[in-house]
Amino acid sequence: MKGEPSGEVKPAETSASFYRFSVDAKAGDTVRLQVGEAHTEAIRYQIADMQDSMLEFIVNNPNPKPWHQVLAPVLAARTKVHDLDTQIDANQKETDRLSADQKRLHDNLAGLKDSAEERALARRYAGEMNSDEDQLDTLKKQRVDLDQQRKTAAQALNDAIRQLDVDQDV
């Protein structure tokens, strides 16, 4: 059976796939019997794996209203995680760029001889390498901080998803 009969009229007999109703009627009379059917339907969303665009669509959809209130914190938490991922990627790209620059400078230093011009160039390369090293130290500290922020944001996202509770009659 798909659903249960609703309303005041109850079936006289039921089977796995049918309801049989009994109505008293005199010969030649027409009798109307109105029977409704109601069933419970559940929709399950996997919020953690849902695309941001789908989550935004659900949040911004005017019907049903409770979704906006319930899912807005999840969307905000996911946005925070994505923003931190973007910052972490930028940090990694800058670290990679500086490391490649240091390797280039090191290779250039190795090829220099001991003339006055080359010693001046070696001092310049060493200065650039020191500057790169300072930037790398700063990036490493930022990365540790970003990783901690991301861990906290991911936990906040998991908590927001875990706290979801929407029951709505349609």
Rosetta blueprint (number, residue, H / E / L):
1 M L
2 K L
3 G L
4 E E
5 P E
6 S E
7 G L
8 E L
9 V L
10 K L
11 P L
12 A L
13 E E
14 T E
15 S L
16 A L
17 S L
18 F L
19 Y E
20 R E
21 F L
22 S L
23 V L
24 D L
25 A L
26 K L
27 A L
28 G L
29 D L
30 T L
31 V L
32 R L
33 L L
34 Q L
35 V L
36 G E
37 E E
38 A E
39 H L
40 T L
41 E L
42 A L
43 I L
44 R L
45 Y L
46 Q L
47 I H
48 A H
49 D H
50 M L
51 Q L
52 D H
53 S H
54 M H
55 L H
56 E H
57 F H
58 I H
59 V H
60 N H
61 N L
62 P L
63 N L
64 P L
65 K H
66 P H
67 W H
68 H H
69 Q H
70 V H
71 L H
72 A H
73 P H
74 V H
75 L H
76 A H
77 A H
78 R H
79 T H
80 K H
81 V H
82 H H
83 D H
84 L H
85 D H
86 T H
87 Q H
88 I H
89 D H
90 A H
91 N H
92 Q H
93 K H
94 E H
95 T H
96 D H
97 R H
98 L H
99 S H
100 A H
101 D H
102 Q H
103 K H
104 R H
105 L H
106 H H
107 D H
108 N H
109 L H
110 A H
111 G L
112 L L
113 K L
114 D L
115 S L
116 A H
117 E H
118 E H
119 R H
120 A H
121 L H
122 A H
123 R H
124 R H
125 Y H
126 A H
127 G H
128 E H
129 M H
130 N H
131 S H
132 D H
133 E H
134 D H
135 Q H
136 L H
137 D H
138 T H
139 L H
140 K H
141 K H
142 Q H
143 R H
144 V H
145 D H
146 L H
147 D H
148 Q H
149 Q H
150 R H
151 K H
152 T H
153 A H
154 A H
155 Q H
156 A H
157 L H
158 N H
159 D H
160 A H
161 I H
162 R H
163 Q L
164 L L
165 D L
166 V L
167 D L
168 Q L
169 D L
170 V L
